[in-house]
Amino acid sequence: MLYSSTRGQVKNLLFEDAVMMGLADDGGLLVPNELPFVETNLDKWRNMSFTELSIEIMLLFTSGRIPRDELMSMVKHSYSSFHHPEITPVNLVGNLHVLELFHGPTFAFKDVALQFLGNLFAYFLKNRNHPLRILGATSGDTGSAAIHGLRCKKGVDVFMLFPKGKVSEIQELQMTTVLDSNIHNIAIEGSFDEAQGIVKSIFNDQNFKQTFHLGSVNSINWARILAQIVYYFYAFFRVNMHRKEPVSFVVPTGNFGNVLAGYYAKKMGLPIDKLIVGTNENDILHRFFSRGEYHSKKVRETLSPSMDIQISSNFERYLYELAEKSSDQLNLWMNAFEESGRLNVESNLHKKAEQDFSSARVNDEETLSIIRKIYQDHKYLLDPHSAVGVCAAKKIDLKTPVICLACAHPAKFSKAIRKALGIGPILPYELESLKNKETHCNTVKADPEAIKKVMLDILEV
């Protein structure tokens, strides 16, 4: 398995080099040159545990460079800190299947990929004579999951940007209470889109990137998508224990990485009928899938802050597929979007997208209403992001079994739960104890040069 950039100037990398590079050196995103088709393996994989399934799927993508026993050790270690024996269990809530992805150490779906990625970095660094400096941006959950996956890792420094005042209190505490010497939290005076733009700008400075050995934990890193592909297969098998009946997945998303993993799973042969994109009021993805228009607007603050995004970094990988892997077409689209904030696709390509995807927009009032209804009817508590997905599922007439992705523990979003139910959620001890801990964070203006200065001051180069 080899990897190339969507922009066409970086080609045929091994898995290790793709993971360590993060964002491709030409500014594009790295993707496999081809996807394995695994339909004939479904019966063999059906009764595997999550870790066993992870190993089988990941081995298809690792360029034959990680021995099975070493990958097995890495995967088992990655998921040993999860609070549920199934790692990503599926529960029936009414007529919906809920895939719970929040049983990791930071109670968010990002743990599934980032616990693995942290161990993957450590494995690759053993054979390299240089450090790794992780630069990332978070709208809430990526930051804490990355920090907990990489704290104390030898040879790794983490610089995590988040929009000041625009993540939940718990999300911020999960980052800023980690005082390990290799963890550096940076609150920027701006939005997540600005933070993400800063990260891409710094990665595109090739001299800085190569001099300081920058790496990425955001979902621009292919390993993040790979780890997330696994739970689509796992959930399918939990719902279809003895059948191959197609299912549909409903995914609340802002950055498109989570649902993109489902798209790749479908291309690999998993029987998926529809992938439903659930957005909040920052609905650029809904506007694309409903009208073929990918136009950025000003970010609106909502009760589901991890989805308050107007530029979906992973969408480039999907556009590349939609363009039939034409880097020339992809570059035309991305140049137009970067210049004007607008991108339109031809009607035939929009119809092609509609074969795999549907979408729905969910506002704050609807989010609160669905949290309230699901709790009253089923005594099941959704966080506001998962509620967006469940509400989207109810807006679309689906003929197949429906699996909704629950992306975070409701205790991380007490404000929304209290607003919906009049009472707050019970916090797990790991979250409750954060309130009494010391914190550390730098606040910096939203400017790439200001961030570089912070990094240089800390690295003392």
Buried (B, 14 or more C-beta within 10 A) or exposed (E): BBBBBBBBEBEEBBBBBBBBBBBBBBBBBBBBEEBBEBEEBBEEBBEBEBBBBBBBBBBBBBBEEBEEEEBBEBBBBBBEBBEEEEBBBBEEBEEBBBBBBBBBBBBBBBBBBBBBBBBBBBBBBEEEEEBBBBBBBBBBBBBBBBBBBBBEBEBBBBBBBBBBEBBBEBBBBBBBBBEEEBBBBBBBBBBBBBBBBBBBBBBBBEEBBEEBBBBBBBBBBBBBBBBBBBBBBBBBBBBBEEEEEBBBBBBBBBBBBBBBBBBBBBBBBBBBBBBBBBBBBBBBBBBBBBEBBBBBEEBEBBBBBBBBBBBBBBBBBBBBBBBEBBBEBBBEBBEBBEEEBEBBBEEEBBEBBBEBBBBBBBBBEBBBBBBBBBBEEBEBBBBBBBBBBBBBBBBBEBEBBBBBBBBBBBBBBBBBBEBBBEEBBEBEEBBEEBEEEEEEBBEBEBBBEBBBEBBEEBEEE
